[in-house]
Amino acid sequence: MRNIVFQLRSWASLVRFKDLATGHVGILGLGREGQAVWRQIRDRFPAKVISLFAESASDDGFVETLDPDLDHCHFGPLDVERLQQFDLLVRSAGISPYREELQQLRSLGVRFTTASTLWFAENPAAKTICISGTKGKSTTAALTAHLLNCAGVHACLSGNIGRPMLDCDNPAVDWWVIELSSYQISDLEAEPDVAVILNLSDEHIDWHGGAQRYRADKLRLAELTVGGRLIANFSDSVLRESLLQHRDIIWFNDDSGEGRGWQAGENEVVSGHEGQIVSAPTALPGEHNMQNLAAALTVIDGLGLEIADLDQALASFTGLPHRLQFIGERNRVSYIDDSISTTPVSVAAALQTIGTEAVVLLLGGMDRGLDWSDFATRLAVQAPQAIITMPDNGLKILASLRASGVKPAGGLHAVEDLSRAVVLAQSLVPEKGCILLSPGAPSFPHFRDFEDRGDQFASYAGIEKSAPGTH
């Protein structure tokens, strides 16, 4: 596995935008990252011909803004014969570098870089806090940026959380808080000042080509922080064992009494290593959010910062849209949008937070080959009122639930899409109950992204979403 990581590092060319003035340049992927790369190239070189490749058509109006004389769009499967003509290809995060087509192109001498690597190359002096983990990274990143600003530090939140790094242009930023997915870390070239790794469990197995490679790619963030600060979760046994040989780690959730970080406790409180006790705000419900809060506070302490009124700072944090977001009530039924949930672990955390009583759970999305048996075993002990699954992996989840003996009072159901799921849920949910969208799977290809999925959930429920809130 070590050899694989080393090889990956050689794939990402350390180029800057000035190096793209000449040569044949292509962009792989037309999502947010791909569009941000296009904007940067077009702003710098207005007359340059750019080729853009996507396996499915963009549905957000981006293509309509392009100049057909300069911007050449190609839709469909990646064609090695066509792509080998390029001097440089900029890979968007959603396209795996492990795919056969990309490996062939590398063997043919085609150079690659990514939007994330380009940003770091363009901003070598930027002070960065890079946050990753299988679950909780979005909340932790948002909370860390919020607390930094409360400490009087000008922080900018970017990365996988929503706004591409290349779209952030603010020279006055003191610290960049960057959420990174394993997709972005796999071939990233950077030297973060602070790296935070929250946890490790199997995810994105299809993209990485296996669980072992997924973990290696995630842990690569630790290797990139040579000379920097590494903050990690001591309570995650997989993470703890994986980082045994790494020096100078600041552990949070270290119950051995030797840790320098914050510790998540019971009754929704966290404690500092010097005896501080802080209660979690309403925007951070559940045990899993205590882990996130402990991580964010450990970052603040690690930077030597102080917040005059920490309780007030936490109370002003509003939480994230689509993360256990209470979006409204209709006919005495509550609706909770947890569309950002893409793993069985995150679904389990959602149920642990809101409970299972009178809850109708909506599950399913893109099948990434994850094992749902552990999740099903937990639900066999205490199941929600009903479970409704959706494509693509809905039937697979249903089979796992049945094999584990999960028998909700309202039954197990499979439907064809989210609209049917909401209609069925409304017929099954008890009075004063709750309909929870926590899919445990990515939204692609049925939705533009998890935000689109959450917004459609609200629309099908007949609820007009207002300001972000939490349950």
N, C-alpha and C positions, 0 to 999 in steps of 0.2 A: 504493500500500500504506500509505503514511503516513496517508492520509485514512481508511482502514479502521480503523487503530489508534485514531485520534482519535475516530471515531464509537463505537467500542467503549467508550471511557472514559465516554461519556455514558450508556451503557446501565446501568451498575451504579450504583444509587442509594445514596448514602452515608447509609444509615439505620442506626439502632441498635435493639436489641431494645425499648427503651422506646417507640419509635415504632410498634411493632406491637400496642400495647395495644388500639387501635381499628382499624377497617377490616377489609376482607375479604382475608385472607392465605391464600395457597396455597403448597404445597411441591411442586416438580417433581422427582421421583425419590425412591425409597425405599431407596437404598443407604446406606452408612455416613454420608455427609454429610447426606443428607436426614433420616435418623433422628436425627442429632445436633442438627439445627436444630429438629426437633419437640420433642426433650427440653428444649431451652433455652426454647422458647416455652411449653411446658406447665408447666415449673417456675415461670416468671414469671407466667403468666396461667392458673391452673388451670381457670377456667370458660370460656376462650375456645374458640370453634369454629374448628377448623383443617381445611382441605381438603388431602388428599394425593393426588398423581397419579403413576402409574407405568405404563409401557407393558407391563410384565409383572409377574405377581404375585411378591411377596416370599416367599422360601422359608426364611427364618431364624427364623420364629416372631414377628417384630415385629408383624405385623398383629393377631395374637391378643391382644396386650397393650393394644390401643387401646380407647378408650371409644366405642362406636358413636353415642352421643348427642352427642359433642363432636368426634370425629375421623372425618371423612367420606372414605373411600378410593375412588378411581376408577381402574380399570385399563383399559388399552387405548390406542389412538392419541390423541395430544394433540388436543383439540377446541378450536379457536379461539373458537367461539361461546360455549362454556362458560367458557373461561379469561379472556375479555375482561371478565367481570363482576368480576374481582379488582382490588383496589387495588394489591397487591404480590404478586409471585411470586418465590420463592427458588429459583434454579436450582441443581440438583446438577451436579457436574462432568461427569457422563457425558452430559448433554443439551447438545448444541451450540447456542450462541447464534446460529449462522449458519443454523439450520434455518428453513425458510420459515414455519412456524407461529409461531416466536418473533419473527421479523421483522415478521410481520403484527400481532402483539400489541403490539409496540413502536410501530408506526405508529398503533395505536388508543389509545395513551396509557398502556398498562399499564406499571407500573414494575417493574424487576428488581433483585435483588441476589443475592449468592451466600454460601455458608457462609464462604468464606475472607475475603471483604470484611467480613462481619459480625464476624468474629473480630478483624480489624485495627481496625475501628471501636470495638470494645469494649475493646481493649487498646492505646491510643495510645502508652503509655509503654514498652511491651514492647521489649526489645532482641532483634532478630531476625536470623538468618542464613538466607537463603532459597537453596535449592540446586535447580538444574534442569539438564537436559541430555537428549539423546536416550537415552543409556545411562549407567549408573553412578551415577545420582543417589541411589538407595536406599542403596547401599553407602557412598557418600561422606557422605551425611547421617548414617547410623548411626555411621560411623567418626569424623566430626567431633564428634558429641555425646559419644561415648566419650572422645575425647582431651580435650575441654573438662572433663569430669568428672575425668579424671586430672590435669588442671592445677589442680584445686581450685575449679573453677567449676561451679555448679549449672546443668546444661543439661537441657532437656526436648526430646525428639525427637517430632515430630508431623507432621501433614500427609498427603500422599499415601502415605507409607510404611506406614500402617496405622491409626493412631489419629487420628480427626478432631480438628482443632484445637479445635473447640468442646467436645469431651469432656475436654479438658485444663484442669483448674482447680487451678493451683498458684501462688499469689502469690509464693512464695519463689524462683522461677526467675530466674537471672541472665541466661541467654541461651536463646532459643528457636531450635532448629534445625528448620527447616521444609522438607520436600521438597515441591516444587511441580511439577505436571505442566503441560503446555501447556493442558490443559483449564481448569486453575485460573487460569493467568496471563492468558488471553485477555481477560478483562474485570475483572481484579483491580484494586482501588483500595487501594494500600498504599505505604509508604515503608520498604523494608527497610534495616536498618543495614548489612548485608553481603549481597551477592548473589554467587553462584557459578554460572557457566555452564560446563559441562564439555565439551560438543561439540554439533554440529548435523548431523543427517542426516535423511532423509525418514522421517516417521512420522505416523500419525493423519491421513493425507491426506483420508480420507472425512469425518472429523469437522470438519476445518478448511476443507474445500472446495478444497484444493489445497496443493501443497508450498510455494509462496511465502507463503501466508497462515500456514501452520504455522510457518515460520521467523520471520515477523514477530511472531507471538504469543509464540514462545519468547524472542525478543530483547527483547520488551517488558519483561522483567524488568530489563534493563539501563537502560531509560528510567525505571523506577520508583525507581532507586537514586540519584536526584539528591541530592548532598550526602553520599552514603554511600560505601562501599567496593565496588568491582566487581572480582571475581577471575575470570579467564577462562583458557582453555587455548590457549596460543600455538601448539601443535602441530596444532590443528584449523584447517586452512586456510580453511574456510568461515566459521568463527567469527571467525578473525583478520581476514579481509577485511570481515566484516559490522560489526565494531566499530572500524574504522579511525578514525572521527570521534569516538569516545567518549573523553573525557579521564580521566586518573587511573586507568587500569586496572593492577591488579597481575596480571601474567602468570605462570602457572606453565608448566612445560615449555618455557621460552624458551631455546633453545640458542644464541642470539646472544651470550650472555654479559652481556646488559644487564637480564635479568629479575630481579625481586625475589622470585620465588616458587621453589618446589622444582622439581626436574627429575627425571622418570622416567628411569631408566637400564636398562642390560642386566643380566641375571643377577639380576633381582628385587631391585634396590636403588634408592633414591632419594637425591638429593643436594640439600643446601641451598645458597643463594647464598653462604654464608660457609664452604663447604667441608665441612659435615657430611655423613656418609654413614650411611644407615639401611637395614638389610635388612628386607624385607617379612616379616611373620609368616605362619605356615602358613594362617591364615584368609583371606589375600589372595593367592591364586595367580594367576599369569598377568600378561601385559603390561598388559592393560586395568586391572587393579587397581593397577598402579604409577601410572597416571594418577590414579586415585581417591585414592591415598595422598598423591601430590604435592599435590593440591588441598586435602585436609584439613589437611596440615601447613602449607600456605600460609595457610590461615585462622587457625591457631593463631599463627603468626608475625605475621600482620597485626593481630591483637588485642593483640600485645605480651605474650603468655603464654609461660610456660616449664613444661616437664614434667621433673621431676627425673630420672626414669629412663624415657626414651622407649622403649627396647627392651622393658622390662617392660610398659609401657602398651600397646604394640602386641601383645605376646604374649598379653595378657589379652582382646583383642578376639576375639569368637567368630564373627563373620560373620553373615550373614542366612539364615534359613530360606528354602528354595525358590530360593536363588541358588547354583548349583553345589554343592548340599548332598549330601554322601555320606550316604545314608539307611540303607545296610546292604548285606549280601551274602547271597545265597541260591544254593545249588547252585553255588558257586564263581563266581558272576556278581555284579558290583558294580552297584548302582543309584544313579544321580545325578539329583537333582531340581533342575532349573533352570526351574521353572514360571514364574518371574517374567520370563523372557525373552519379549519381545513384538515383536522386530524381527529381520530377517535379520542385522543387524550384531551383535546380542547372541548369536545362535547361532554366528556365525563366531568371536566371542571365546571362547565356551565350548569350541569345538573346538580353538582355538589353545591353550587352557589344558590340556585333558586329552588332546589328540591325537586321531587318527582310527583308530589301529590297534585292531582287535577291538571297535570301538564300533558299536552299533546306535542310530541317531538317530531319535527320534520328533518329528515336525514337524506344525505346522498348528493352525489355530484360526480366529477371526473374520477375515474378509477385509476389509482396510482399503485395498485398492488398491495395496499396496506392490509395488515391482519386485524380483523375486528373481533377476534375471539376473546381477548382479554376484556374488551369493552362489554361484550355480550355476557360474559361471566358475571361482571359486576351488576348488570341490569337484571340478571336472574334472581338476585337477592331483593332488589327493590326497583321495580319497573315504573315508568311513567304511566299515565292513564291510557295512552295509545301511542303507537309509533307508526309514522307514515314515511316510506322511502321513495326516492326519486332516482331517475337515471343519472349517471350511467351505472353506478355500482349499487343501486338500490336493491336489486334482487340478490346480489352477493351478501349485502349486509343482512337482509331478511333471512337468508339461509343460515348465517352465522348466529343470529338471534334465536332462531327456532332450534338449532342444534344445541344451544346452551339452555334451552328450556325457558326462555323469556316468554311470559304469557301476560301481557297487559290486560287490564279489565276491558279496555276498549279495542283490543285486538292489534294485530300486526297487519299492515296494509302496504301495497305497492301501487303507485300511480305513475302516470306518464310525464307529468310536469308540475311545476310549482303552483300554477293556478288551480289545478285539480287537487293538489295537496291541501291548499288553503280551504277550499270548499269542503273537502272531506273532514278536515280538522274542525271546522266550525260546526259540523254535525255531530262530532264526537266529544268535544270539550264540555266539561260540566260547567254549570253556572259559577261565576266568579273564578273560573279556571284560567289557564294560560296556554297560548299557542306559541311555541318556541321554535324559531328557525335557527338551528345550529347544525349545519350540513355535515361537518366533519370531512369535507372534500372541496377541492377547488371548483370555481364556478364555470370555467371553460369546459366545453365550447358552447354551453347553452346561454351564457350571459357574457356581457362585455368584461365584467370583473365582479368582485365580491360586492362592490358598492351598488352596481346595477342590480345584482340579485336581491340585495336588501331593499332597495327602492321598489323593485317589483313586488316583493313580499308585502310592503306597506300598501301599495296600490291595490293588490288583490284583496287585502284585508279591508279596504275602504277607509284607510287612515291617511290623513294628510300629515306628513312628518313636519315637525317644528324644530326647534333648537335641539342639539344633541342632549340626551339624558341617559341615565343608567337605571337599571332595576335595583 
